[in-house]
Amino acid sequence: MKQLLCALLLLCVSLVSHSQSDGETWTKELGISLGVMNCNTDIGGLPIDFQNFKFSGGVYFEASYLQKIGIRLDGTLGTVTATDKRAVNYDLKGRNLDFTSSIKELSLLAEVHPLNFLSKQDNTPALSPYLLAGVGYFDFNPRTQLEGQWIYLQPLHTEGEGFTETGRPNYKLSGINFPVGGGLQYKLSEGLILRGEAVYRILRTDYLDDVSTTYIDPNLFDKYLSPEDAALAKRLADRSYEVVENGVRLPGSVRGSHKKDAYYSINIKLGFVLGSGSGSFYNSSSRKKHGCNAQKYL
């Protein structure tokens, strides 16, 4: 994590230095974002559960070259959640699992404005769609409620992660993701940029929701956990007993799908152009007001 953060920060410092020395071609933007976040995991089974949308927010810095391509550093905070209680599938509803997790994310994104490649540099359109792709690092920690108390699930090894008998490794609470998405940018003024965008994160983990494989023999919890944690693990690994009479699942039966999880966000962003008055953000009429001749690019 520290190595990735250092690399991203060094890259941003390099971009800032470059943009300061070449203000005619680079535009610097610092902004905030507000929106909602949701997820696709083993729990719930619905493509989109609108009741699962939770508020998210963040900050970003971008350096844009000729208003055609840019590189952006995003910091995002949010929450993801899902429940089997609203599942359409009867088996999923009977499984009766749920989770909630906070998300902390730092991502580095490449941004491309395809239509701006068709425009002359001194006449870029005020409204511009764009595409995003990159790499990110995120933290999560799935939890659930039991009798009104929040219980973190990873320490309970609900699917026997780390147990010799299962051969399943412990899952980490942080990792790499791959954001992809797009948006629409509008120049409100010479110094303000408004964006609407959606970003989908492809994950390398199937444990965002603490659900991935099969049920285990509950007696294993007694072998590896303290008596208190073993009692909690037995109650939370299989919660079908809460909604189905004699609904306890057999060891080895399916608990999750093995498919990797994902989460996504829909945001409104407001950006402030730094060093206004010298960047390529402006059109030719703005330059003429300052007694400058518009320089032609691409």
Buried (B, 14 or more C-beta within 10 A) or exposed (E): EEEBEEEBEEBBEEBBEEBEEEBBBBBBBEBBBEBBBBBBBBBBBBEEBEEBBBEBBBBBBBBBBBBBBBBBBBBBBBBBBBBBEBBEEEEBBBBBBBBBBBBBBBBBBEBBBEEBEEBEBBEBBEEBBBBBBBBBBBBBBBBBEEEEEEBEBBEBBBBBBEBEEBEBEEBEBEBEBBBBBBBEBEBEEBBBBBBBBBBBBBBEBBBBBBBBBBBBBBEBBBEBBEEEBBEBBBBBBBBBEEEBEEBEBEEEEEBBBEEBBBBBBBBEBEBEBBBBBBBBBBBBEBBEEEEEEBEEBE
